[in-house]
Amino acid sequence: MEKLLLLGDEAIAQGFIDAGGSAINSYPGTPSTQITEYVMKSKQAKELGVRANWCANEKTALEASIGVAYAGKRAMTCMKHVGLNVCGDPFMNAAIIGTKGVLVVVADDPSMFSSQDEQDSRFYGHWAMIPMLEPSNQQEAYDMVHFGFELSESLGTPVLYRIPTRLAHSRAGVVRKPVRKQNELTEPADAKSFVLLPANAKRLYRELIDKQPAFTQASETSGYNKFIEGENKKLGIITTGIAYNYLMENFPGGKCPYPVVKITQYPLPYNMINKLYEEVDEILVLEDGQPFVEEHIKGFLGKGKKVMGRLDETIRRDGELNAEKVAKALGMKAQAEFSIPDVVTARPPALCQGCPHFDSYTALNEVMANHKGGKVFGDIGCYTLGFNMGAIQTTVCMGASITMAKGASEVGIFPAVAVIGDGTFGHSGMTGLLDCVNEKANVVVMILDNDITAMTGGQPSSANNKIRKICEGLGVEPEHIRDIIPLPKHHEENVRVIEEEVNYNGVSVIIPHRTCIVELKKHLKK
Amino acid sequence: MKKDIVLCGVGGDGIVSVAKIISDAALNMGLNLKQSEIHGMSQRGGSVFSHLRLSSEEIFADVIPEGHADIILSSEPMEALRYLPWLAKDGWIITNNEPFVNIQNYPDMEKVNAELGKIKNLVSFNATEIAKAIKARPNMVLLGATVPYLDIELGKVEEAISHIFGNKGAEVVEQNMQALHAGYEQAKK
């Protein structure tokens, strides 16, 4: 079969197309974006009639996948780790339903290259009591999409598929499998399973509990979890996902002297781990993420053989795993020859030259300078970089700019300004604005409209060309929805408009509208 | 054969394209490879890097452990220094020596050059100037200067450029070839 050079993300996407997937519904988020993007651009997917959509947010996306599964077809929804919080509701309930043919792909971001936290999605999968997959390389990333659908369809459960940033954004050669046919349109075998009335839900939850031994059995026998023999029984090592590579990197030719349990499928393979425990003196757990496995096998009382890992900080608990950290945990020497000279200074990311947000912030900063005590509540996107211009005081989660401004304004902060992008507004800003209107909150909401979801590389924004209408529909007074153009030549006018709306006691929306400079350049090139 | 390469620079300067070209050549030679890169927030004018690992043996980690890089290929002099912990004892630095100043506290160039001068195996030259003269991008000039240290024949890299830029037209391919050759000549000086 053909060998392709693919990012981990792209391997998952190609796997989805080849495994007979029918629809992928997602919301962009680093490092998961390239999965859905790949399917969108794939000629093969187009020819096979595979649907690929960007949705308003992760919740609407996953619900669409449950709909696809209801129709009997294979579905995938991809997101970054914090996106799983947004779709927590359909995620937990898809598990109860026992939704067949659904893969929920979550890209975690250890070391927070482009995120607000390091939450490890495996805790969610465990909580939902569903099988999880965590491939260790690009080939497995491809293969395990095929396998994930088989597992989902044979066991009657959605499957959580977890990758970290390094696998998502690293390329390697991937050998393809034969293309599988999509499923036919069918009625659910159990019509009541999609009706989560208490009477049905109670039965279904019991069924989910009863499926657990089968889930564990699959982990023992699928071949994806491996017990690798080793002569030196002083230590036994458990690796999950790509941590296996960081272990083997330290042994030429991958010849590790210690016995290893390599985990890429959950629930944890009890027999394999028990066998390891029986034959070694101590256990070291290597995982790129939070100490999920370590916490499970250690036990609350800490009795029995010593289990080391990130929980006891044998390996630093925060930050991504790497070969150096593993070497240190194994008592091996670090090999760095040189260090960073003192002359090197930090070069943090910054707004691009010619970015419209820069002009919006310059105007806003001028207004806020005259209102001591005023606060600007920021949101998630390129414009978060306005922090470096002293323009925003908060960034918490998608949509929180508007709702935090509302809460703060109601207990005395004036002026309370929210700054949110068009993409984030479509994701989860609209409901917050409705709250503001209903409470007649004294807030100024600036919706920075650059026509695109810029930070993740230019995906369409769900509220594009609809922002004014949405605001009007939510009840913002039309005369307090102001359009401005964020350009230096309009600076004075923009300052005046912002000042006027700050002084209006009620909900104001200001829409600075100018296309993202990176997008504009892309179009000019075409 | 084993080559671990750290490619680094400033977001938007095209180091990922260079990594892609080397990868394409390596794949055609039947080598194993892993190439890791960074997307998202860090891309916006900040310091960026990509790790490229080529080997005839199995490659495990997607990222190069510290002290293992055979080559640091940098589009910017201070950025080359930032990734020094990855450089192997006998590794090479190939860097553009034209600074990209998008921060207020950019250090004195004399000091930057002094630090670079401490590296035994160094190719440092003004790739921006060479690129300007032939209306090309510095990243391709730097790629050319790296070829002699890659254990990959120039012809294989040329093939990769034709392959990757082919759909952008003959003119783009020719421009990149010219830049590649200019860099290649520079490294031989």
Chai-1 contact restraints between the chains, C-beta under 6 A:
chainA,res_idxA,chainB,res_idxB,connection_type,confidence,min_distance_angstrom,max_distance_angstrom,comment,restraint_id
A,L5,B,L27,contact,1.0,0.0,6.0,A-B,restraint_1
A,T30,B,H39,contact,1.0,0.0,6.0,A-B,restraint_2
A,T30,B,G40,contact,1.0,0.0,6.0,A-B,restraint_3
A,F113,B,S42,contact,1.0,0.0,6.0,A-B,restraint_4
A,S114,B,G40,contact,1.0,0.0,6.0,A-B,restraint_5
A,S114,B,M41,contact,1.0,0.0,6.0,A-B,restraint_6
A,R166,B,D62,contact,1.0,0.0,6.0,A-B,restraint_7
A,H169,B,E37,contact,1.0,0.0,6.0,A-B,restraint_8
A,H169,B,H39,contact,1.0,0.0,6.0,A-B,restraint_9
A,S170,B,K34,contact,1.0,0.0,6.0,A-B,restraint_10
A,S170,B,S36,contact,1.0,0.0,6.0,A-B,restraint_11
A,S170,B,D62,contact,1.0,0.0,6.0,A-B,restraint_12
A,R171,B,Q35,contact,1.0,0.0,6.0,A-B,restraint_13
A,A172,B,K34,contact,1.0,0.0,6.0,A-B,restraint_14
A,N245,B,F60,contact,1.0,0.0,6.0,A-B,restraint_15
A,N245,B,A61,contact,1.0,0.0,6.0,A-B,restraint_16
A,Y246,B,A61,contact,1.0,0.0,6.0,A-B,restraint_17
A,M248,B,F60,contact,1.0,0.0,6.0,A-B,restraint_18
A,E249,B,F60,contact,1.0,0.0,6.0,A-B,restraint_19
A,E249,B,A61,contact,1.0,0.0,6.0,A-B,restraint_20
A,A323,B,A61,contact,1.0,0.0,6.0,A-B,restraint_21
A,A323,B,P65,contact,1.0,0.0,6.0,A-B,restraint_22
A,E324,B,P65,contact,1.0,0.0,6.0,A-B,restraint_23
A,E324,B,E66,contact,1.0,0.0,6.0,A-B,restraint_24
A,Q335,B,G67,contact,1.0,0.0,6.0,A-B,restraint_25
A,A336,B,E66,contact,1.0,0.0,6.0,A-B,restraint_26
A,A336,B,G67,contact,1.0,0.0,6.0,A-B,restraint_27
A,A336,B,P85,contact,1.0,0.0,6.0,A-B,restraint_28
A,E337,B,G67,contact,1.0,0.0,6.0,A-B,restraint_29
A,E337,B,K89,contact,1.0,0.0,6.0,A-B,restraint_30
A,F338,B,L84,contact,1.0,0.0,6.0,A-B,restraint_31
A,F338,B,L87,contact,1.0,0.0,6.0,A-B,restraint_32
A,I340,B,L84,contact,1.0,0.0,6.0,A-B,restraint_33
A,P341,B,L81,contact,1.0,0.0,6.0,A-B,restraint_34
A,P341,B,E115,contact,1.0,0.0,6.0,A-B,restraint_35
A,V343,B,P107,contact,1.0,0.0,6.0,A-B,restraint_36
A,V343,B,K111,contact,1.0,0.0,6.0,A-B,restraint_37
A,V343,B,V112,contact,1.0,0.0,6.0,A-B,restraint_38
A,V343,B,E115,contact,1.0,0.0,6.0,A-B,restraint_39
A,V344,B,M78,contact,1.0,0.0,6.0,A-B,restraint_40
A,V344,B,L81,contact,1.0,0.0,6.0,A-B,restraint_41
A,V344,B,R82,contact,1.0,0.0,6.0,A-B,restraint_42
A,T345,B,N105,contact,1.0,0.0,6.0,A-B,restraint_43
A,T345,B,P107,contact,1.0,0.0,6.0,A-B,restraint_44
A,R347,B,G46,contact,1.0,0.0,6.0,A-B,restraint_45
A,R347,B,S47,contact,1.0,0.0,6.0,A-B,restraint_46
A,R347,B,I103,contact,1.0,0.0,6.0,A-B,restraint_47
A,P348,B,G46,contact,1.0,0.0,6.0,A-B,restraint_48
A,P349,B,M41,contact,1.0,0.0,6.0,A-B,restraint_49
A,P349,B,S42,contact,1.0,0.0,6.0,A-B,restraint_50
A,P349,B,R44,contact,1.0,0.0,6.0,A-B,restraint_51
A,P349,B,G45,contact,1.0,0.0,6.0,A-B,restraint_52
A,P349,B,G46,contact,1.0,0.0,6.0,A-B,restraint_53
A,A350,B,G45,contact,1.0,0.0,6.0,A-B,restraint_54
